[in-house]
C-alpha cells in the first residue's frame, strides 16, 4: 500500500531543479568593467580602511598604473571591533590583522610614514628620507588621538584605578574592560566622556555607556551604579532626531546627561575628573572614567598646507569638496576617511561610500573626463544599547535618516537584528570592503 | 550596506560561526542533502511513515536552532525588539525544523531501508 500515501519522485525532476538553480546563480554574476590603460603614478598615504580599499579598487580599474601605499604600521586594525573588546565580548586579537595581507600584489607597500607632502612639486617624503613623485595623491592616514591634551592623563593609567580608554587600540580596549568589569561588579559612579573635537564614530562613547550600564545591571543588580554621560555640547548626538531618542533611552536607563562638559583633567590618585563648562570648571568623582581624547589630523597633514584655513583650525582636517572628496586647491589630491575635512563621516561605513566616489573621480581624471559620483555624507552607526540589541542609525550631511532597509529595520528601534549586524555581519562586510568587493 | 554579494554573505556566515564550524556545518548539510536525494532516487517515492517521524522531530529542530543561534550571538529572547526580529527568529526556527526533518527522514531511510511497509 505504498502508492496511495507516497509522493513519487524522479531523476528528471531533480535534474530540472538543479539546472534551474544553476541558471539562476549564473545570471546574477556582474560583468567586469573594462580596465583603463595608464602610466599614472598614484601614491596612497595610509593602509587603513580607506587606503586599502582604494588600492584594491584602483588595481581592478587601472592597467599599468604604478600604485604605492605608505603605512608604518604592520598591523591593520578593525576599529569598529574595539567597542566589543572594551566590554569583554571579543579578545583584542579580533581587531588585529596584517596590513600586507589585505593589499593586492600589484601595489607597492612602503612600511614608512609620510613625513612631508609638497603639493606644488607633487612629491611625498617618507620618514626614511625617500621622495616619491606622484600624479595623483590619496590622503588617508587616519587621525591622531591627542591624549596629552588631558592634564594628568597618560595611557599607562588605562586598566587600573577605574580608567578606560577604548579608542587607544586593541590592548587598551582590553585593559578598558579590566577596569570596567571591576566597576560592573563592585558598583559605584561611572563617568563617560567624549571630546569637543570631531571624532571617529561619535556613537562609540554612547555604545560604551549603554553596554556598561547593561552589563553592570545584569552583574551586580539594579541600583548599585550611578551613571553619568558628559556631552561636549547641548546634544547627545549630532543628528537631532537620534539625540532625542538617546535622551529618552538615557532617561529610561537612569543615565544622567551633563551637557557642555568637556573633560580637561584627570586626578587618578583622588579619582576626580575635571570638566570645562560654560560656568567654569567643575569636578566629578568617579569609580570608573571612560576617556576619549581630542582628535586631530596627523602633524604631516597640518604642516603640508592641505588643511582648511578657516575651519577646524585646531584639528587640521584636509580641505576637500564635501561631495567629491577632491582637494579644493590641488585637484590631483583626494582625501577620505577620518582625515577628510567634511562635516560627517569618520566611520568605516562612511569609508565604504566614500571609496567608490574617489575611485570614480580619480579614474575619470586619468581618462581626462569629469567624474559623476557624489558622496552625500552617508554615515552608519549600529548604536548598541544593550548586549543583544542595537539601533541601526544611518544618516547623511543633511541630518536626514537614510535607512538601508526602510520598512524592515526601523532606525530608531532597539532591535536584535541590528545587534546581529554589528556583532557578526559588520566585520565580514568590512573585510569585503577592504578587498574592494563591497 | 551598498551591495550584498554571495561572497559577502559567505563571509558573514563565517564571521557568525567561525570558519571551521561554518564550513563543517556546510559539509554536514551537503552530505545530508545528498543522502536525502540518494534515498529519494533509490526509493522512487517518499514514505509517509518515515515522513511522520520527520514531522514529529520538527519542533525539536526549531527550538535547537533558536537556542544555538542565540547562544552564539551573545543574545537572549528578551532582545527580540520588533517584527523583523520575530521574522528572523521564525526563519531560524523554520530552517532548524526543515533541516532536522530531512536528517531524520534520511537516517531512517538509510538504516531501515526502503523495503519497510507503512
Interface residues (C-beta under 8 A of the other chain):
Chain A: X1 X2 X3 X5 X6 X7 X8 X9 X10 X11 X14 X28 X89 X352 X353 X356 X386 X387 X388 X389 X404 X408 X409 X410 X413 X414 X415 X416 X417 X419 X420 X423 X424 X425 X427 X428 X429 X431 X432 X437 X438
Chain B: X1 X2 X3 X4 X5 X6 X7 X8 X11 X12 X13 X14 X15 X16 X37 X40 X41 X44 X45 X46 X47 X48 X73 X74 X75 X76 X78 X79 X80 X81 X82 X84 X85 X88 X89 X117 X118
